[in-house]
């Protein structure tokens, strides 16, 4: 499977794609995906063979075989490259995703501080920097709660 997205989506200010980001978490690759994406399936031997394959609705499930295989491969790479972590892999992935979300908040606040247009727009929507920060942190808390993690976990 391949997930295609716009590499400049963050620079364009596109919103986070929750479904694509959650799919990456399920695959053991916590990544913040911004904007529209498409998922493709193909058989490719990096030589002469290239064939597009059908994608079924069941392939979009966190329980799909390819998602489980991707998560196992990512977990194996992570464990062989460093000291084995004590937390379960799914918890590790969610904590890594939380760090990605915290970086997202920091980036948004940095944009607020350095870009007058962003500051003006977000102040109009959220009152001031503190209101904007509270809004962003609320989004992070809601996202983590949807995965079963609360604050401090």
C-alpha positions, 0 to 999 in steps of 0.5 A: 500500500502507498499513501500519497499526499501533498508534501507542501500541505503544511505550508499551504495551511491545509488541515490535519487529515485525521483518518490518514493520520490514524491509519499511519498510527495503526501502521506503526508510523505515527505521522501527522498527515495534512490535507487530502490523500489517496491510498493505492495498492500495487504490485511492483518488483522495481524492474519490469513488473508494475500492476495496480491492484484493487482496493476493497472496503475491508482494506481501510480497517485497522484490522486489515492484514496489511495494517497488522503487517505494517505495524509488526514491521515498524515495531520490529524495526523500532525494537531492533534499533534501540533498547526495547521499550516497556510500553505496549507497541500501540501505546508507544505509537500513540505517545509518539503521535502525541509528540507529533501533535505537541509539535503541531501546536508549537508550530502553530503558536510559532506561526502566531508569534511570527506572522502578523496575518496569522496572529490577526486571524487567530486573535479574531477567532480565539480572542488572543494567543492564550485563547488560540493555544487553549483551542489547539490544546483542546483539539489535541486532548480530544484527539488523544481521548478518541484513542483512549489516552487522557492527559498525562498518559 
